[in-house]
Amino acid sequence: MEVQGSVAKRFEPVRECFAEIIAGQAGTGAAFAVWADGDWVVDLWGGHADLARSRPWEAGSLVQPYSVSKPFAAICALRLAEAGRLDPDAPVQRYWPEFGAAATVRHVLSHQAGVVLLDRPVPTEAFYDWDYLCGLLAAQEPAWQPGTAHGESALFYGHLVGELVRRVDGRGIGQFLREEICGPHGLDFAFGLSPAQQAQAVDLAGLDDRWRADTLAGRPSLYRRAATNPPGAQDGDVVNSARWRAAEIPAINGHGTARC
């Protein structure tokens, strides 16, 4: 398929490289954008938006970038901190009394809280029940003493940050992001897609059993436990579903354009 979009004259080789990638990949398409010195110097897209290869990738196509979602969760909490409503050095319990780990808000924001996994196996459906999953996280013993180590809460960072936002502001993190960050700044990024947004969503390709096995091969036990419970976050049938896209799983399931 033809590559769409524009590039500044000095970036024409980027278009050529991007076209080669689109032509050579077996899955869906891609988009790529670069902002430099106050201007969009690259804004390209191409390929298909669905696994059936029946829909073209468009300028407004929305794709899940996994952990690129995390900064969008963090900025919601940082906006509250900027307003003096959330103290980064306060214990999490000040805002979320049920939370058991002796972590500060800063520990949560900087991946030092240690709440990176669940000891209790839970089903994929846990992703779709915010209160249930937050209750499990509140009761979870941290994997290390908060503040003594760093480690990404791969699946739960957005719930940890998002519940702080909800406790302080009253709005869920998806609504807060939409009304306070993305809406005012014209950014195409969201947690929890509306039906109209779902019509623009792109299918992720290649998330099969072999890819999952290769991803986990040689990884330590802590990584495996942190990345696979609840199951489904690396399963194409799950992440390409309407239910997943409609849910707020802010560590990984934000959706946006390359330009945002």
N, C-alpha and C positions, 0 to 999 in steps of 0.2 A: 504494500500500500504506500501511496505517496506520503511523504513527510509534510506536515502542515506547520504553519507558524512562521516566525521571522528570526533573523539573526542580524546583528550589526555586521557591516562589511568585513571588519577585521576578524570576525568569528565564523566566517564561511566554512573553514575546515571542521568546525563543530557540527554543522549540519551534515556534512559528508560522513563523519564518523557515526553520528546518530542514525543516519539512513542505513548504514551498514549493519548496525545493531538490530534495527527493526526488521530488516530483510532476513537476518540470520537466525533470529530467535524463534523457537517453536511455540511459545505460549502466546499470551496476549501482548499488547503493545506497551508503550512507555511515553513519558513526558519528561522534559528537562528544561529548566529555566534558570537563568543567571541574572542577578541584579548587580551592577557595578557602576560606581561613580554617579549614582542618581538615576540610572536608566536600566531598562531591561535590555541586555545585550544578547541574550539567548532566550527564546520562548518557542519551544518545539514540541510537537506531539505526533504520534503516528501508530499504526497497527490497529489491532482489534481490542474491544473493551470486554468481550465475553469469550468464554472457552469454546463456544460454538462458532466463533469467528463470523458472527452475523451482524455485529454492531461495530462501527468504526470508533476509535478513540477520538474524542472531541476536546475542544479547549476547556470545557467545563467538566470533563470526566473526573470522578472522585476515586481515589485509590487509598487503600489502607497501608501506611508506611511502618507499621509495627512500632518500634520504640521511639521513632520520631514523634509519636504522640505524647511522650512523657513531658517534653518542655512546654507543651500547651496546657498540660495539667499544672505544672509548676508555676506558670505565669499567673494562673488564677489565684493561687495562694500568695504569690509575691505581690499581686495587686492589693490584696487585703492587708499584707504587711506594710505596704507603702502607705495605705490609708490609716495605719495605726490600729487596725482591728485584729491583727494576728501577730503575736510576738514570736519571732523565730527562736528565741531562747527560752521560751516558756515550755514546761512539760506538756506533752500531748494531752495528758489527763485534764489540764485546765479547760480544754475545749471538748474533749471526748473522754468523759470520766471512766467509761468502761474499758478503755485501752490499757492493757496490762504491762506492756514493755516500758521500762524506765527510759523512754526516749524523749528528746525535745523535738519541737517542730523542725528545727534546723537539721537534726539527725534524719528525720523523714525526708526532707527536701534534698539532702546531700547523700542519700543512699547509705547512711550509717546506722539506721535503726535496727537492722538485723531481722526484721520481719519479712523474710524473703520466700518462705515456704509454709505449707500447711502439713502438720504431722498426720492429720486425719485425711484419708482419701475421700475426695468428694467428686461428684459427677460433673459433667460439662454444664448441666443446668445451673450450677452455682454461679456461673458468670452472669446469668440473667436475673438474679435476685440480689440486688444491692445490699439490702439490710442483712440478709443471711450471710453473705460473704464478709461484710464488715464485722459482723458478730464473730465469725471464725477468726478473723485477723486480730480482733481485740483480745481474744482469749489465747492467742498463739504465743508460746515462749519464743523469744528471739533466738536466732542461730548464733549470735555472739552478743556480748555486752554492748548495748548501744553506745556509740561514740568511740569504740576501740578498733573498728575495722570498717572498710567500705565493701559494699556488694549490692549489685542491682537487684531490686525487687521486681523481677522481670514481668510478672503477671499482675502484681498487686500495687505497684507504685501509685497508679491512678486512683485506686480505692483509698489508700492511706491519705493521699493529698486531698482527694475529692471529698472524703468524709469530713476532714478539717474545714474545707470550704463550706460544706453544707451546714456543719454545726455553728459556724460563725455567721454565715450570711443567710441561711435558710433556703437558698436555691441549690439545686443539684449542679454538679460541675458542668454538665452539658449546657444547661440554661445560662449559667454564669458566663461560660466561655462565649456563648452566642451573643449575649446582651452587653457584656462589658469589654470584650476583647475583639472578637472577630467581626461582629456587626459594625461597631463604630469605625473599624479600620479596614473594612471591605475585604476581609480574608475569607477564602473558601476552605474552611476547615471546621470539622464538627465532631462531637461525640454524640452518638445516637442519631441516626439518619431518619429524616422524614420520608414519607412515601415518594415525594418528588425527588429528594436527594438519592434515594435508593435506585431510581430509574437512571441515574447518572453514574452509579457505582461500577467499578471495574472488577472483574473476576481475577483472583490471584491464581497463577498457574504453578505447577511443579510441586505442590505440597502433598506428596504421596508417601507411602510407607518407606520406600527406599531413601527418599530425601530426609525423612525424619530419622531413620536409622543412621545415616551418614552424619547428620547434625549432632547426634548424641554420642557417636563413637569416640571413645577416648576421653570423654568428659568426666569430671569427678562426680561423686554421688550427690553432692550439694547442688550442682548445676542441674542434674537430672531431676531431682526432687523439686527444685524451684521452677523448672520450665514445663513440667508435665502434669501437674496436679493443681487445678482441674485439668483434665485432658481436653484436647480439641483446638487449642490456640494455634497449632501448626497443621491442622487438618483442613484441606480444601473444602470438603463438604460442610464443615462448620463455618469457617470464616467467610465463605461465599454465600451464606444463607441470609435470608431477610431477617431472621431472628437475631443473628449475631450483629448485623449492621444496625439494627434498631436499638440494641443495648448500649449502655454506657460502660465501657471497659477501658478506662482512659490511659492505662499503661500501654495499650497496644492497638486499640481499634478505632482511633481517630481516622477520619477520611478527609482528604483534601486534594487540591490540584497541585501541580508542581510550583505554580506561582503562589499558591495559598491565597 
